[in-house]
Amino acid sequence: MTGFSLLLLVITLTLTFEFSNGWHDAANSIATVVSTRVLTPFRAVVWAAFWNFIAAFFFGTAVAGTIGKGMVHIEMVNQQVLLAGLLGAITWNLITLILGLPTSSSHALIGGFGGAAVAKAGFRALILGGWLKPVLFIFLSPVIGMVLGMTVTFVTSWIVRKQRPQKVDKWFRRLQLLSAAGYSFGHGTNDAQKGMGIITTALVAGGLLKSFAVPFWVIICCHLAMAGGTMAGGWRIIKTMGQRITKLTPFGGFAAETAGGLTLVGTAIFGIPVSTTHTITGAIVGVGATRRLSAVRWGVTRRIVFAWVLTIPGAALFGAVLYHFLGSLIR
């Protein structure tokens, strides 16, 4: 297989990954708005997909830079590493989708890429300092989402404290359309950039770019692929996110989406590739905990957290195995 053919395959698989990312993470954008019955599932995914795509025109590529050149030495990367990393991430995504677990597509990609790079060049291929923030934010992003979810809940509760419950419910059904849009906007800008980082690295490794700079066509293609995946939806995961963790009202859904959106936009500005799944789960838990701790189904939450912890090493293992397997096929 020629180098150009490998490059095309990497680009195609990256866009496939972005599609699976949108499909896998559709629940993160729409679970609350569906579970509160503000929108039907179909209308919700159309709304989320639109804002996933629009995000392409508002933010830079700081997260893409972190993924593409901040975690693995780009000079040690070839198309085989990228291909194995992508296949490892996609495999992990499919397994967790079948199991109905809302794990992180972002961390699956990071793990698959890192595992394949280590399989090629050993641990010296990794930029250890570049892994600090992504790994740290496995734990920080849900905590930030939870704290913001609680804060937004307390503040909005105080604002509407003198209003009738029926009136509050009516207001927040409308406001939740805005909060869902804001969350999908943050989701789009953070997650689409992961694929941009991989494609741009492939272009550098293939000699088509002299330095790491994300082309505009890559930005558009990644956002389109992710929006298409969101349109396809991930219905089993929607059930876990929207119904099994805690029962949400339109008021609670607004608080969770607002908290999640603020976290995602903030981390995207600083180039931190966080998990949208971790963020919105933390926000939902925070909203539920403001009522009473028993409102959160902690057994389901523990199962989700366990899957989070396994994602990077699990995808890394797939990436490393697939690198050696592809070595016997690609000559």
C-alpha positions in Angstrom: 0.0 0.0 0.0 1.4 3.4 -1.0 2.0 6.3 1.4 -0.7 8.3 -0.3 -3.2 5.5 0.0 -2.5 5.2 3.7 -3.0 8.9 4.1 -6.4 8.7 2.4 -7.3 5.8 4.6 -6.3 7.7 7.7 -8.3 10.7 6.7 -11.3 8.5 5.9 -11.1 6.7 9.2 -10.7 9.9 11.1 -13.9 11.2 9.7 -15.5 7.9 10.4 -14.3 8.3 14.0 -15.7 11.8 14.2 -19.0 10.3 12.9 -18.9 7.6 15.6 -17.9 10.3 18.1 -21.1 12.3 17.3 -23.1 9.1 17.3 -21.6 7.9 20.6 -21.9 11.3 22.3 -25.3 12.3 20.9 -26.7 11.5 24.3 -24.5 14.0 26.0 -26.0 16.8 23.9 -29.6 15.8 24.0 -30.3 13.4 26.9 -31.5 16.1 29.3 -33.7 17.9 26.7 -35.2 14.5 25.7 -35.7 13.2 29.2 -37.6 16.4 30.2 -39.7 16.0 27.0 -38.9 19.5 25.8 -38.1 18.0 22.4 -38.7 14.6 20.7 -35.5 12.6 20.2 -35.5 13.4 16.4 -35.9 17.1 16.9 -33.3 17.1 19.6 -30.6 15.4 17.5 -31.3 17.9 14.6 -31.0 20.8 17.0 -27.8 19.4 18.5 -26.2 18.5 15.1 -26.8 22.1 13.8 -24.9 23.6 16.8 -22.2 21.0 16.5 -21.5 22.2 13.0 -21.9 26.0 13.7 -19.1 25.8 16.3 -16.6 25.4 13.4 -16.8 29.1 12.7 -16.3 30.4 16.2 -13.2 28.8 17.9 -9.6 28.2 17.0 -7.7 24.9 17.0 -6.0 24.9 20.4 -7.4 21.4 21.2 -6.3 20.1 17.8 -2.8 21.3 18.5 -2.7 19.5 21.8 -3.8 16.2 20.3 -1.7 16.4 17.1 1.6 17.7 18.5 1.4 18.0 22.3 1.1 14.4 23.4 3.2 12.4 21.0 6.5 13.4 19.2 5.2 14.1 15.7 8.5 13.2 14.1 8.1 9.6 15.5 4.6 9.2 14.0 3.8 7.5 10.7 0.6 6.6 8.9 0.6 3.1 10.5 0.6 4.6 14.0 -2.3 6.9 13.2 -4.2 4.1 11.5 -3.8 1.7 14.4 -4.7 4.5 16.9 -7.9 5.3 15.1 -8.9 1.6 14.7 -8.2 1.1 18.4 -10.4 4.1 19.4 -13.2 3.1 17.0 -13.1 -0.5 18.4 -13.4 0.8 21.9 -16.3 3.1 21.0 -18.2 0.3 19.3 -17.8 -2.0 22.3 -19.0 0.6 24.8 -21.8 1.6 22.5 -23.0 -2.0 22.4 -22.8 -2.2 26.2 -24.6 1.2 26.6 -21.8 2.8 28.5 -21.3 6.6 28.0 -17.5 6.5 27.9 -15.3 9.1 26.4 -14.6 9.1 22.6 -11.9 11.7 23.2 -10.0 9.6 25.7 -10.4 6.5 23.4 -8.7 8.5 20.6 -5.9 9.7 23.0 -5.4 6.2 24.3 -5.4 4.5 20.9 -3.0 7.1 19.5 -0.6 6.8 22.4 -0.7 3.0 22.5 0.1 2.7 18.8 3.0 5.3 19.2 4.4 3.3 22.1 4.2 0.1 20.1 6.3 1.8 17.4 8.9 3.7 19.3 8.5 2.8 23.0 7.6 5.3 25.8 10.1 7.8 24.4 7.4 8.6 21.7 5.2 10.2 24.4 5.5 13.8 25.5 4.8 13.0 29.2 4.0 16.6 30.1 1.4 16.8 27.4 -0.6 13.9 29.0 -0.9 15.7 32.4 -3.9 17.9 31.6 -5.9 15.4 29.7 -5.4 12.7 32.4 -6.0 15.2 35.2 -9.2 16.4 33.6 -10.6 12.9 33.6 -11.2 13.7 37.2 -11.5 17.5 37.1 -14.0 17.9 34.3 -16.8 16.0 36.0 -16.1 17.8 39.3 -16.1 21.2 37.5 -19.4 20.2 35.8 -20.9 19.0 39.1 -19.9 22.2 40.9 -21.2 24.4 38.1 -24.4 22.4 37.9 -25.0 22.9 41.6 -24.1 26.6 41.4 -26.4 27.3 38.4 -29.2 25.3 40.2 -28.8 27.4 43.4 -28.6 30.7 41.6 -31.6 30.1 39.3 -33.6 28.6 42.3 -33.0 31.9 44.1 -34.1 34.0 41.1 -37.4 32.1 40.6 -38.1 31.5 44.3 -41.2 33.6 44.4 -42.7 32.2 41.1 -45.4 29.5 40.8 -44.0 26.1 39.9 -46.1 25.9 36.7 -44.7 29.2 35.5 -41.1 28.2 36.3 -41.6 24.9 34.4 -43.0 26.8 31.4 -40.0 29.3 31.4 -37.4 26.6 31.6 -38.9 24.5 28.9 -38.1 27.4 26.6 -34.8 28.2 28.2 -33.7 24.6 27.8 -33.6 25.0 24.1 -30.9 27.7 24.5 -29.0 25.6 27.1 -29.1 22.5 24.8 -27.8 24.7 22.0 -25.0 26.1 24.2 -23.9 22.6 25.3 -24.0 21.3 21.7 -21.9 24.3 20.7 -19.3 23.5 23.3 -19.4 19.8 22.4 -18.8 20.6 18.7 -15.8 22.9 19.3 -14.1 20.5 21.7 -14.7 17.1 20.1 -14.4 18.0 16.4 -10.9 19.3 17.1 -9.6 15.9 18.1 -10.1 14.6 14.6 -8.5 17.8 13.2 -5.4 17.0 15.2 -5.1 13.5 13.8 -5.7 14.5 10.1 -3.3 17.4 10.4 -0.6 15.1 11.9 -1.2 12.7 9.0 -0.7 15.5 6.5 2.6 16.5 8.2 3.7 12.9 8.4 2.8 12.5 4.7 4.9 15.5 3.7 1.9 17.6 2.5 2.3 20.1 5.3 5.6 21.5 6.5 4.4 22.4 9.9 1.4 21.7 12.1 -1.4 24.1 11.0 -5.0 22.9 10.6 -6.4 23.6 7.0 -9.9 25.1 6.8 -11.2 22.1 4.8 -10.2 19.8 7.7 -12.1 22.0 10.2 -15.3 21.8 8.0 -15.0 18.1 7.3 -14.6 17.2 10.9 -17.5 19.3 12.1 -19.7 17.9 9.3 -18.8 14.3 10.2 -19.5 14.8 13.9 -22.8 16.6 13.2 -23.8 13.6 10.9 -23.0 11.2 13.7 -25.1 13.2 16.2 -28.0 13.0 13.7 -27.7 9.2 13.7 -28.0 9.2 17.5 -27.0 6.8 20.2 -30.3 5.7 21.7 -29.2 3.2 24.2 -26.8 5.7 25.8 -29.5 8.3 25.8 -31.5 6.1 28.2 -28.5 5.8 30.6 -27.7 9.5 30.5 -31.2 10.9 30.6 -33.1 8.5 32.9 -30.8 6.2 34.9 -28.5 8.7 36.7 -31.2 11.0 38.0 -34.6 12.2 37.0 -34.5 15.7 35.6 -37.0 18.5 35.2 -36.7 21.3 32.5 -35.3 23.4 35.3 -32.7 20.8 36.1 -32.0 20.1 32.5 -31.3 23.8 31.9 -28.8 23.9 34.8 -27.0 20.7 33.7 -26.6 21.9 30.1 -25.6 25.4 31.0 -22.9 24.0 33.4 -21.7 21.5 30.8 -21.5 24.1 28.0 -19.6 26.6 30.2 -17.0 23.9 31.1 -16.5 22.8 27.5 -16.1 26.2 26.0 -13.7 27.2 28.8 -11.5 24.1 28.3 -11.5 24.5 24.5 -10.2 28.1 24.8 -7.3 26.8 26.9 -6.6 23.8 24.5 -7.6 21.1 27.0 -9.1 18.0 25.3 -11.7 17.1 27.9 -14.5 14.5 27.7 -18.0 15.8 27.0 -19.3 12.7 28.5 -17.5 13.2 31.8 -18.6 16.9 31.9 -22.3 16.4 31.3 -22.4 13.4 33.7 -20.8 15.5 36.4 -23.3 18.3 35.7 -26.3 16.0 35.9 -25.0 14.5 39.2 -24.5 18.0 40.6 -28.1 19.0 39.7 -29.5 15.8 41.2 -27.4 16.2 44.4 -28.9 19.7 45.1 -32.3 18.0 45.8 -30.9 15.2 47.9 -28.0 12.8 47.6 -30.4 9.9 47.2 -31.7 11.5 44.0 -28.6 10.3 42.2 -28.4 6.7 41.3 -24.8 6.2 42.6 -24.7 2.5 41.4 -25.1 3.6 37.8 -22.7 6.5 38.3 -20.0 4.1 39.7 -20.3 1.8 36.7 -19.9 4.8 34.4 -16.8 6.0 36.3 -15.3 2.6 36.2 -15.7 2.6 32.4 -14.0 6.1 32.2 -10.9 4.8 34.1 -10.6 1.9 31.7 -10.9 3.9 28.5 -7.4 5.2 28.0 -5.5 2.0 28.9 -8.2 -0.1 27.1 -8.0 1.9 23.8 -4.2 2.0 24.2 -4.1 -1.8 24.3 -6.2 -2.0 21.2 -4.0 0.6 19.4 -0.8 -1.3 20.3 -2.1 -4.7 19.2 -3.5 -3.2 16.0 -0.2 -1.5 15.2 1.6 -4.9 15.2 -1.2 -6.5 13.3 -1.2 -3.8 10.6 2.6 -4.2 10.4 2.1 -7.7 8.9 -0.4 -6.4 6.3 1.3 -3.1 5.3 4.6 -3.7 3.5 
